[in-house]
Amino acid sequence: MEEEKQYPDVPTSGEWPVYPQEDLPVSKDRIWIDGCFDFSHHGHAGAMLQARQLGKELVVGVHSDQAILENKGPTVMTLKERVSAVDACRWSTSSIPYAPYVTSLPWISHYGCQYVVHGDDITSDSSGEDCYRFVKAAGRFLVVKRTPGISTTDLVGRMLLCTRTHFIKSLSDVFAGKEGSGNPEEKRKTGEEMTQRIKDYATDETGLQRGPEVWSWNASQRAKAGPGDVAEGFCSQMVPGKGPKPGQRIVYVDGGFDLFSSGHIEFLRSVTRMEEAIGRKSGWYEEGAQKERISQYSEDYPPAYLVAGVHDDHVINHWKGVNYPIMNIFERGLCVLQCRYVHAVIFSAPFTPSKLYLTALPYHRTPDAVYHGPTSFMPMTYDPYTEAKEMGIFQEVERHDFQDVNAGEIVQRIMKGRAAYEERQKKKGDKAVLEEIKRREELERQAAK
């Protein structure tokens, strides 16, 4: 656990955890949301999206490790890792670490927020009292819908119990109401809701206008998993958005992005920084070039357009085994889609970005670069980037501070902290759950061989 800083209940100028140190004017356009954001999932992003749509700025309070420990239990991710996830969300304007667990009127007022937004569930502190009682009493509390079907508790359960019921065979079949649980009407409704959620997440920083493009790669399962014969495929558009603009380099990245966390985020941010460096050398940021772009297109835009391919569940499980991915492709795709560094998402991208695939992307030209980082999470028996290297467009991102934070690392953290979970289950007399935990440990050992 990180060394905890201590802040007064009501800090004075110079004592606040982040800028500004002087009180901001309170505005209805500035919204506050807070939480733990432990291994942040698309449910957290959904809450931030709804909150952002209610104002023009979104201030996100992030509780400290110690505050969460005292009121809820130990965190899986450190404060630094959790803040990284919040900062990467497209709809977040700023993050406030060490925000009090019980939402404080002086804190939200200092940062200029008139209203606090939270989901339609109740959050209690260690004494069992409502964490939002003070802002509710002041009439400064707004409720948004909680994102259904996803929770930190559910994800932890998948890790510990080694379940695979969350896997999706065909995302298009799910959207069409052909796959999933329930009767035909329930499947149809679920498919429509999931389709709408992708549209909602494919919005810009306001949460109201078009944002990233969303595509799906259509090919055989064998072609997606690779290696072997690379069959032809094609991209179909799921959600229209903002495409590449004149002068932008098109860069491609891919991965499982399972339990989307600081490791993935820092990789995407590193790609963005590398492309910004190329832009600076080419004069992209010179005043004249910026004015010309604004004059012609009514806005400025970055030098690179980042396209992220997300692999299917069966592809990841083929290479990693056990019950990976912990998040299914829909959940992982939404996590990538909400990230501010991403401009387009391709669902069901092949594991091997072959020349045939890269030239078939819907941009009428080959990407300028294919980026990947050094990874040991998936045991590899071949190099999936051979053709990208032969094309002279492969770029490797250097190691970074969150390099080792991936799904495997997060699962191991959960497993190490399973004692508390086991103790709770013993009290409930749930022998089957304990047996499943031991089974997971054995499967992890076998997969590592």
N, C-alpha and C positions, 0 to 999 in steps of 0.2 A: 504493500500500500504506500502511496505517495505521502510525503510529509505534509501534514495538514496545517494550513494557515488558519488563524483565528480572526474573525471579524466581529466588531461590536454589533449588537442588535440593530442599532442605528448608527452606521459609520458617519464620521464628519469628513470634511474636505481633506483629501490626502489619504483616507483610510479605505475608500471604496476599492473593490478588487480590480476593476478595469475602468478606463475612461468612460464618461467624463467624471471629474472629481466635484464639479459644481452641479447643482440641481438643474435638470432640463425642464422647460415648460411642459406641463402635462397636456397631452393631446389625444383626442379620440382616434387619430390616425396611427397612433403608436400603440401596438398591442403587446402584452406580456404573456408568455407561456413558460411553464417550468416543469422540471421532471428529473428523473434519474438518467434516462436515455442510455440504459445499460445494453450492451451490444445492440445498438440502434437498428430497428427494423422498419418496414414500410408503414407500420401502424403509427410510429412516432412521426414519420414524415407526413402521414395523412392528417394528423392533428395540427402540425405546423402549416400545412397547406390551407386547411380551413381557417386557421387563425389569421394567416396572411391575407386571405381574401376579405377579412373584415377591416383591414387598415392598409396603410401605405408602408409601415415599417413593422418588423416583428423582432422583438427582443426576447431571447431565450435564456431563461435562468437554468443553470445546471447545478444540482446539489453536490456537495462534497462527498467523498468516500465515507468520511466519519459520520456525517449527518445521515446518510443512507443506512450505514451500519447500525446506528442507534435507533432508527425508526422502522427499518424494514429488514435489514440483514446485509451481509457482505456483497459487494459488487463483483462482477466478473471483469469488467473493464475499468481501467484507471480513469481518474478525472481527466487527464490529458487526452486519453483515447476517446472519451465520451465527448469532450469539447470539440475534438477534431471532427467527429461525426456530425455534430450540430452545425458547425461552421460550413461543412460541405453541402448542407441541404440548400437547395436553390431558393427556398422561401424564407430562410433565416437571414435577418439583417445583421444581427450581432448576438454574441453569446456572453453571458454573465456567469462565470464560475463562482462557486461558493454561495450561490443563492440559498437563502434559508429554506429549510424543509417545509415549514409552515409559512405560506406566502404572506409577506409583510407589506403593509401599506406604505411605510416609508421607503422601502426598496423600490417598489414599482413606481412610486411618485418621483423618486430621485432620477430614475431613468426615463421619466416623461411619459409613462404609460397610464392611460385612463382606465383601460380594461384588462382583466386577466381572463384568459380562455383556458378551458379544460374540457375533457370528454365527459360524457354523461354517466360516469361511474364515480363512486365515492372513494377518495383517498384519505386515509387516516394517519395520524402521527402515532408515536409510541404509546401515548395515553388513550388512544382510541378516538380522539377528537378529529373533526373535519379539518384538513390542512388548509381549506379555503374559507374558513369561518369568518375571518376578519374582512376579506374583500367582498364576501357575500353580504355581510352586514352593512357594508358601505355602498352597496348597489353597484359594485364595479366588477361583476363576475358575469361572463358569458359562457354558454354551454354549446359545444359542438358534438357531433356524433362520433362515437368511438368506432375505430376501424374494425369491422368484424373479421373473425377467422384467423387472427394473428395476435400473439401475446408472448412476452418474454417467458412466462410460465410454460406455455405450450412448446416453445422451442427447447427449453431445458428438458422437458419431458421427452422430446424426440431424441435428444442426445443420450439421456440416461437409459431410456427403455428400448433404444435401437429399433424404433418403428420405421416402416416404409410406406405407411398408408397415405402420407402426404405427397408421394411422387405423382407426377402428371405424365401420362404416356404421350398424349397429343394435346398441345395447348389449343390448337384450332378446334379440336373436337370438344374441349371443355367450353370454349366460347360458344360453340354451336349447340350446346346442351346435350351432347352425345356421350360425354364422359363425366364421371363424378358420382357422388352418392345421392340417394333420394329417388323419388319418382320422376317421370319425364317432365312434369311441370316444375318441380323443384330444380332439376338440372337446367332447364331453360332459364329460369329466373336467376340462378347462380351465374350462368354464362353471361347473361346480360349485365349483371352487377359487376362482374370482373372486367368485362369489356369497357364499361363506363369508368371504372377506376383507372384503367390505363389512360383513357382520354383525359381524366382529371389530372393525372400526374404529368401528362405531356403538355404542361403549361409553362409559361415563362415565370420570371421572378415575382410577378404580381399574383400569379395563380389564376389569372383571368383571361389571358391571351394565349395564342398558340406558342408553343415552345419547341421541345425536341421532336424530331420525326421518329416514328416507330414503324419498324419493318419486321417481317418474318421471313426466314430462309426456308424454302421448301425443297427437300431432297430426301433420299432414302435414309433410314436410320444408320445403315452401314456407312454411307458416305459422310454422315455427320460425325460418327465416332472415330473413323480413321484408325490406323493407316489402312492401306490397301487401295483398291480401285476408287478413284475419285469420280463419282457420278455427277452429271450435270444437275443444276438446280436453278432456282430463280427466287428473286425477292418479291414479296407482295407487301403493299403498304397497309398497315393497320390503322395508323393515325397520321394525317398530314401535319406538317409542322414547318419550322423555319429550316430551309435547306441551305447548302453552302452558298456563300456570296462571292462575288468576283474577287480574285486575288487570294482567297483563303486556300491554304494547304489542307488536303483531306488526309487525316491520320486515322489509322485503325488499331484498336486494341481488342483483345478478347479474353475470356476467362469464365470460370464458374461463378465468381463473386459471391460465394456462399458465406452466410453470416456477415454480410457486407459491413466492413469495419475499417479501422484506421489504416491497416495495411493496404487495402484496396484504394482507399481515398488518397493516401500519400503517393501511391503509384500514379493515379490519374492526375494528381496535382503536379507530380514530377514531369509527366508528359507535357502538361500545359506549360510549365516553366521552360522546358527544353524548346518548345515551339515558339515561345515568346522571345527566347534568346535568338533564334533564327530570324524572327521578325525584326528585332532590333538591328541586326546586322544588315538586313535588306532595306532598312529605312521605313519600316511599317509605322513606327511611332513618331516619325517626324511630323511637325505641325502641319506642313503643307499636305501631306498624305492623309492625315486625319481629317482636315477640313474638306478635302476632296470627297472622301467617303461620306461624310455627313451631308455634304451638298447634293451628292447623287442619290444617296439611299436613306436620307433623313435620320441616320443613326450611325454610330461607329460600331465596329465589331472586331473580334480578335483575329489574329493571323492564321489560326488553325481551326478546323472543324473536326471535332473528335467523335468518331463513330465507335461504339462499344458493342461487340458481339457477345451474346450470353448463351452458354451451352445448355442443351437439354439435360433433364435429370438422368436419363439412361446413359448419356455420354460420360457424365461425371462419375456415376456409379461404376461404369465399365472400367475406369482407370483407378478409382480410389477405393471402391468396395464398401464394406460395412453397410451403413445406411446413409452415406453421403450421396447427394447433398442434404444438409439438414433443412434448408429452405428449398422449396420447389421452384421451378423456372419462373412461375408467375411472381412469386414473392421476391426472388432475386432480381428479376427484371425491373420490378417497381423500385427496388433499392437503387439500382443503377440509374434508372430514369429520373429519380429525384435529385441526383448529384449535379451540382452546379458546373462541373467540369465537362459534362457530357452533352453533346448536341444531337445525337441520334443513337437509337438502340436497335439492334437486330436480334430478335428472339430466335432461338434454335440455330445459332451459328455453328458451323462445323468445327470440330476440334483442330483440324488442320486447315489453316487459311491458305489454300492452294492458289496457284496463279489463276486457275479456272474460276475459283470463287471470287478472288479479289477483283478480277476484271468483269465479273458479273454484278458487282455492287451497283446500286441505282444512281451512280453519279457520272456515268458516261466517260469515266477515265479511271485509270489505276490509282490507288491511294499513293500519296507522296511518301508515306512512311507507315511501317507496321512496328508497333512498340510492344515490348514484353520485358518483364523483369526477371532477375534470377530467382528461381523458386525450387523448393525441394518438397513441396506439399504433395504433388502427384508424382509417383514413381514413373519415370519415363524410360521406355526402351527404344525410342526413336526421337528425332527432332522434328516437331510439327512445323517449324519455321524454315525448313530447308529451302523451299521454293521462294519464300520472301527474301531470304538471304541471296539466292541466286539472282533475283530481280534487282538486287542492290537497294532495297528499301527497308531492310530490317534495322531497327535501332533497339539497343538494350538500355533500360533504365538502371542507373546505379543503385546500390543498396541505400536504404534510408532508415530512419529511426524506428519505423514501424514495420520493417521488412518481415519480421517473423510473426506478425499478428495475422493469422489466417484462420480458417475454420478448424483445422486440426489443433492449433494452439488454443483456441477458445474452448473446444471440447475437452482438451486436457485440463484446462483451468477448472471447468465444471467438475470433471472427474476427481480432481484433487480436493475439491470442496464438497464432495458428495457425502461426507460423514454426517453433516447436519441433515441432509435430505434423507439418508438412511435412518437416522434416529427418528425423524418424523414418521417414516413408514413403519418402523418397529412399533411405535405407539399405536399405530392404526392396525397393526397385525397383518400388514400387506406383504406376505411372504413372496408372492409372485413378482412384485416390483423389485424386490431385492435380488431375486434370481435373474431378472432381466438386466440389472445393473452389472452383475458379475459376468453375464453373457457378453455384454458390450465390451468389457475389459478384455475378454478372451479374443473376440473378433478383432479388436484394435491391435492386439499382439500379433495375430495371424496376418493382418493386412500389412504390418510393418516388416514382415519377413521378406 
